[in-house]
Amino acid sequence: MTINEIQDQIIDDFSAFDDWMDKYQMLIELGNNLEPLAEQYKNPQNLIEGCQSRVWIQADFDESSRLIHFVGDSDAVIVKGLVSLIIQVLSDHTPDEILDSDLYFIEKIGLREHLSPTRSNGLLAMVKQMRIYALAFKNK
């Protein structure tokens, strides 16, 4: 699936709920379903600056397919759901696809207006770090 197809699916999934408490519950469930991050990756190099809670994102590049695979974790339940969402959208795509993507799902599902400023800044910090990984792998 393309990044936009994944975003459209997320928008559809979230549009099933009118109440933001239900959407928060969905975020929590997404976080609970996130594959656990190996302890070796919970290190200072993978810690995302700008997040109030602790967030780690590990990126691995497959030379043959040119795809970046992301894994991540957080010590906060809603933020862990945000990590899951952003990994779902950007993982297993090429550096160019990641760098060229317009992450419109964040606005469309209402995350910008319903997240606290610190969580919103954290989400932007996660996206920024994933784009930095993509740029580094592109230039490799």
C-alpha positions in Angstrom: 0.0 0.0 0.0 1.1 3.5 -0.6 1.5 6.1 2.2 -1.6 7.9 1.0 -3.6 4.6 0.9 -2.6 3.9 4.5 -3.5 7.4 5.5 -6.9 7.1 3.9 -7.5 3.8 5.7 -6.6 5.5 9.0 -9.0 8.4 8.2 -11.8 5.9 7.5 -11.1 3.9 10.7 -11.2 7.1 12.9 -14.3 8.5 11.1 -16.3 5.6 12.5 -16.2 7.4 15.9 -17.8 10.8 16.7 -16.7 11.0 20.3 -13.0 11.8 21.0 -13.0 9.5 24.0 -13.6 6.6 21.6 -10.8 7.9 19.3 -8.5 8.0 22.4 -9.5 4.4 23.2 -8.6 3.5 19.6 -5.2 5.1 20.0 -4.6 3.2 23.2 -5.5 -0.1 21.5 -3.2 0.7 18.6 -0.4 1.3 21.2 -1.2 -2.0 22.9 -1.0 -3.8 19.6 2.4 -2.3 18.8 5.1 -5.0 18.6 7.4 -4.6 21.7 10.6 -2.8 21.1 13.7 -4.8 22.1 15.4 -3.4 25.1 18.6 -2.9 23.1 16.9 -0.2 21.1 15.7 1.7 24.1 18.9 3.7 24.1 19.8 7.4 23.9 20.4 7.3 20.2 16.8 6.3 19.5 15.2 8.6 22.1 13.1 11.3 20.4 14.0 14.8 21.5 10.9 17.1 22.0 8.6 14.5 23.5 7.4 14.9 27.1 7.1 11.2 27.5 9.9 8.8 26.5 9.7 7.7 22.9 12.1 5.5 21.0 12.2 4.9 17.3 14.6 2.5 15.6 15.1 2.5 11.8 16.5 -0.3 9.8 17.3 0.0 6.1 17.1 -3.0 3.7 19.7 -2.4 1.0 18.1 -4.8 -1.5 14.5 -3.5 -1.3 15.6 0.1 -0.4 12.8 0.1 2.3 13.1 1.5 5.8 11.5 -0.5 8.6 10.6 1.4 11.8 9.9 0.0 15.2 9.2 2.1 18.3 7.8 2.4 21.8 6.8 4.9 24.4 6.2 4.8 28.1 2.9 6.6 27.8 -0.2 4.8 26.5 -1.7 7.5 24.2 1.7 8.4 22.9 2.4 4.7 22.2 -0.7 4.8 20.0 0.7 7.8 18.1 4.0 5.9 17.6 2.0 3.0 16.3 0.1 5.3 13.8 3.1 7.0 12.5 5.0 3.7 12.1 2.0 2.2 10.3 2.1 5.1 7.8 5.8 5.4 7.2 7.3 2.0 7.8 8.4 -0.2 4.9 8.6 2.6 2.3 11.6 4.1 0.5 13.4 7.1 1.7 12.0 9.2 -1.2 8.4 8.1 -0.4 8.9 9.1 3.2 10.5 12.4 2.4 7.9 13.3 -0.3 4.9 12.3 1.9 2.3 14.8 3.0 1.0 13.4 6.3 -2.5 14.8 5.9 -4.1 12.2 8.2 -2.9 14.0 11.3 -5.1 17.0 10.4 -8.0 14.9 8.9 -8.6 12.7 12.0 -8.3 15.8 14.3 -5.1 15.0 16.1 -3.8 18.5 15.9 -6.8 20.0 17.7 -7.4 17.2 20.2 -3.8 16.5 21.4 -2.2 18.6 24.1 0.5 20.9 22.8 3.2 18.7 24.3 1.8 15.6 22.6 1.4 17.4 19.3 5.0 18.6 19.5 6.1 15.1 20.3 4.3 13.8 17.3 6.0 16.4 15.1 9.3 15.4 16.6 8.7 11.8 15.8 7.9 12.6 12.2 10.9 14.9 11.9 13.2 12.1 13.2 11.8 9.6 10.8 12.4 12.0 7.9 16.0 12.5 9.2 16.5 8.7 9.1 15.0 8.7 5.6 17.4 11.4 4.4 20.4 9.7 5.9 19.5 6.4 4.2 18.8 8.1 0.9 22.3 9.6 1.0 23.9 6.3 2.0 
